[in-house]
Amino acid sequence: MADGRAERIADFIEPLRVRPGSKVHLERDFDPRYKGGLKKRQGAELLRTGVSLLAEYQDRLAAQDTYGVVLCLQALDAGGKDGTIRHVMSGVNPQGVRVSSFKVPSTEELDHDYLWRYAQRLPARGEIAIFNRSHYEEVLVVRVHPEVLLRQKLPPHGPGPGIWDRRYREINHWERYLTDNGFKVVKIFLNLSKEEQRTRFLKRIDLPEKNWKFSAADVRERGRWDDYQDAFSEMLSATSTRWAPWYVVPADRKWFARICAAAVLAHTLMEIDPQYPEVAPEARKDLLVTKRSLEREAPAGAPADPYAARHKKHH
């Protein structure tokens, strides 16, 4: 873009991107408290700018009706997925955004392949689909809890050696297929520290209005912290690709995580660079005829084209 916004955003999110082919050790390579030299008081304005950009590009995405976007959000419990969605998408047209949360699979979903239920929630062209948890649960929760794998009705050879490498490969191929067909896949992992998770759990217990967010299952999962860190590290290493990169967003500071998420999504839309459709010459002639007809209907003393008058005044 001529004003350099795309370049500035790309530079800002580059430290968060997992380089394809790199070997990730999550705790060593990404700091959950990183804030890029920013201060919290700068955060509100930056988030407003990001939300404004998203609104602009989402409108163009919908009008062009050629591309779609799949945003995958992954995090441990209390990582901030819901808040990120609420704040980052606050300015977009809700008609063009669909949010799907994936819980324990239903009986019907277990009767299909493991990617089936995620494919049902993909966006149409012109839409943004947000997966609050995503198909990556199939190499995270399922890996940490092998008993879940046994409920997936796989054939005898299915759960055998090499299943995780096979699933990484299948997911990479699926995302490449989506990208080749005009559906951009962008993936954000909200990287929360163990201490910050403890603090947020205590807040959910102490504040009555947050009690509903807390579950004893969250604490049980916290007991598998190291297993999840290993699973996340392997997932990031194996599935950050040129066509569908992972971004590891520091999540200990919610305000900074939201800025980063907005920047990653804005960068994705800027790369697509959707354009408003051009009207064919014959259709433009019809528009001019209609315009003249509407202008003749203007009441005495009123501007023939009030929109043009307002536009001129503002510029």
ZINORQUI-V184177 format. One line per field, one symbol per residue. phi: phi as a letter, one per 20 degrees, with the letter a starting at -180 (. if undefined). psi: psi as a letter, one per 40 degrees, with the letter a starting at -180 (. if undefined). burial: + if it has 9 or more other ideal C-beta (glycine too) atoms within 8 Angstrom, else -. A space follows every 10 residues. Layout:
phi=???
psi=???
burial=???
This chain:
phi=.fenfffffg ffegfefefg neeedgfeec efdgclmedg fefffffgff ffffffffff fffflddccd dedcafgmfo ffffffefef defffdccdc ddefffffff ecffegffff dffefndddd eembffgfcd gfffcgffgf eelffgegef gnfffffgff ffffffgfff endfdcccde edfffffgff ffffefegfd gffecfffff fffdgfffgf fffffffece dfebfeceef dfdgffgfff ffffffgfff fflfcffeef gfffffffff ffffffeffg neffcfffff ffffd
psi=ideedddddd ddedeehhhh eihhhddddh heehefeiid dedddddddd dddddddddd ddddfdiihh hhhiiiheef dddddddded eihedehhhh hhahiiddde eiieedddde eiiiheihhh hgiaeedeec ddddgddddd eefiidedea iedddddddd dddddddddd eehhhhhhhh hiiddddddd ddddddhdee ddeiiddddd ddefdddddd dddddddeeh idegiihhhh edhddddddd dddddddddd ddfiihihhi dddddddddd ddddddehih eiidgddddd ddde.
burial=----++--++ --+--+++-- ---+-+---+ -+-+---+-- --+--++--+ +++++-++++ ++++--++++ ++++++++++ +-+++-+++- -++--+++++ -+------++ ----++++-- +++-++++++ ++++++++++ -+++---++- -+-------- --++--++-+ ++-+++-++- -+++++++++ +++--+++-+ +-++-----+ +--+---+-- ++-++--++- ++++++++++ +--+++++++ +-+-++++++ ++++++++++ -+-+------ ---+--+--- +---+----- --------+- -----
